[in-house]
Amino acid sequence: MNVEKSNNLMQTVDENDELLTLRLNFTTNILNSNLQLENIFIKDSINILLPINEVFDEKQKYILVCRFSEHHCESCVNYSLKMMTSWIDSIGNGNVLFLGNHRNNRIFNRVIPLYGIKDLSTFNAPAFNIPIEEIGYPYYFLLDRNLQITNVFIPDKATPNITNEYLKNIKLKF
């Protein structure tokens, strides 16, 4: 195969990956935006339960949530967390919340340092009663003070440019 045909094939593959990522996120966002998180308690590293609304500072309108689970693909979780932490300085450390979903806090506390988010706002939370929880991949969303979900996004390691574009646009909310 000559170089030109090879480059065209690679471009087609990249465009197909991007189209699949955009299509999935389009549908996912519609199905999950404007849903409310009700009666959700999160657990800190020493097993203290807090209502999720206590993560907001008094002046904060939104928090960007990175949701991940022990049931998700390990490389997908690593990718999602790495992408989020690479943007944390520009979004603001206090504007990002990492919410895991692990069966117990002992396991959760063991993996947090491995993910490089030990010193960030990180809590363990039970499953949410929203459609995206069934997809089986880490995801991001904005949570407002009324605990309403918007701007839902599933990062895909095959299309980092789309994930960066999402985070660049979300940064404007802060």
C-alpha positions in Angstrom: 0.0 0.0 0.0 1.4 3.4 -0.8 1.8 6.2 1.7 -1.1 8.3 0.3 -3.6 5.3 0.6 -2.3 4.5 4.1 -2.8 8.1 5.2 -6.3 8.2 3.7 -7.2 5.0 5.5 -5.9 6.3 8.8 -7.9 9.5 8.3 -11.1 7.5 7.6 -10.5 5.4 10.8 -10.0 8.6 12.9 -13.1 10.1 11.4 -15.1 7.0 12.1 -13.9 6.9 15.8 -14.8 10.6 16.1 -18.2 10.1 14.6 -18.9 7.2 17.0 -17.8 9.2 20.0 -19.9 12.2 19.0 -23.0 10.0 18.3 -22.7 8.2 21.7 -22.2 11.5 23.6 -25.1 13.1 21.7 -27.5 10.4 22.8 -26.1 10.1 26.3 -26.3 13.8 27.0 -29.9 13.9 25.9 -30.9 10.9 28.1 -29.1 12.1 31.2 -29.1 15.9 31.2 -31.5 17.7 33.6 -31.9 14.7 35.8 -31.6 15.2 39.5 -29.4 13.4 42.0 -31.6 12.9 45.0 -30.7 11.4 48.4 -27.1 10.7 47.4 -24.6 10.4 50.2 -20.9 10.3 49.5 -18.2 8.7 51.7 -14.9 10.4 52.5 -11.7 8.5 53.1 -12.4 7.9 56.7 -16.0 6.6 56.1 -17.9 9.7 57.0 -21.1 10.0 55.1 -22.0 13.5 53.7 -24.9 14.6 51.6 -23.5 15.3 48.1 -24.6 19.0 48.2 -22.0 19.6 50.9 -19.2 19.5 48.4 -20.2 22.9 47.1 -18.6 26.1 48.3 -21.1 28.9 49.1 -20.5 30.8 45.8 -20.1 27.8 43.5 -22.7 27.3 40.8 -21.3 24.1 39.3 -18.9 21.3 40.0 -17.4 19.1 37.2 -17.7 15.5 38.2 -15.6 12.7 37.0 -17.4 9.4 37.7 -15.7 6.1 37.7 -16.3 2.6 39.0 -14.4 -0.5 39.9 -16.5 -2.2 37.3 -15.2 0.0 34.5 -12.4 -0.9 32.1 -9.2 -0.1 34.0 -7.5 1.6 31.0 -10.7 3.7 30.4 -10.6 4.8 34.1 -6.9 5.7 33.9 -7.5 7.6 30.6 -10.5 9.5 32.0 -8.7 10.5 35.3 -5.5 11.5 33.4 -7.4 13.7 31.1 -9.3 15.4 33.9 -6.2 15.9 36.0 -4.4 17.4 33.0 -7.1 20.2 33.0 -7.6 20.6 36.7 -5.3 23.6 37.0 -7.2 25.6 34.3 -10.6 24.5 35.5 -9.8 24.9 39.2 -9.0 22.3 41.7 -12.1 23.3 43.8 -14.3 22.9 40.7 -13.6 19.2 40.1 -15.0 16.3 42.0 -13.9 12.7 41.6 -16.7 10.2 42.5 -15.9 6.6 42.6 -18.3 3.7 42.9 -16.5 0.9 44.8 -18.1 -1.8 46.9 -16.2 -0.7 50.0 -14.0 2.2 51.1 -11.0 0.0 51.9 -10.7 -1.0 48.3 -11.5 2.6 47.1 -8.8 4.1 49.4 -6.3 1.7 48.1 -6.8 2.7 44.4 -7.0 6.4 44.8 -3.2 6.9 45.2 -2.6 4.7 42.2 -4.8 6.9 40.1 -2.9 10.1 41.2 -6.0 11.8 42.7 -5.2 11.3 46.4 -4.9 15.0 47.2 -7.9 16.0 45.2 -11.6 16.1 46.1 -12.4 12.4 45.9 -15.3 10.5 47.4 -16.9 7.1 47.1 -20.6 7.1 46.1 -23.2 4.5 45.5 -24.7 3.9 42.1 -26.9 6.7 40.7 -30.3 6.1 39.4 -29.5 7.5 35.9 -29.2 5.8 32.5 -25.5 6.5 32.0 -24.6 4.3 35.0 -25.6 1.3 32.8 -23.1 2.1 30.0 -20.2 0.8 31.9 -17.6 3.6 31.2 -16.3 6.5 33.2 -18.0 9.8 32.4 -18.0 13.5 33.2 -20.9 15.8 34.0 -21.6 19.2 35.5 -23.6 19.2 38.7 -25.3 22.4 39.8 -26.2 23.5 43.4 -29.7 22.0 42.9 -28.0 18.6 42.1 -29.1 18.8 38.5 -27.0 17.0 35.9 -26.0 18.7 32.6 -23.2 18.5 30.0 -22.8 14.7 30.3 -19.8 13.3 28.4 -18.1 9.9 28.0 -14.4 10.3 27.3 -12.9 7.9 24.7 -9.2 7.1 24.6 -9.5 6.7 20.8 -10.5 10.4 20.4 -8.5 12.5 22.9 -9.1 15.6 20.8 -12.8 15.4 21.5 -12.3 14.9 25.2 -9.9 18.0 25.2 -12.5 20.0 23.3 -15.2 19.0 25.8 -12.9 20.0 28.8 -11.9 23.3 27.0 -15.5 24.3 26.6 -16.5 23.2 30.2 -13.6 25.3 31.5 -15.5 28.4 30.2 -18.3 27.6 32.8 -15.9 28.4 35.6 
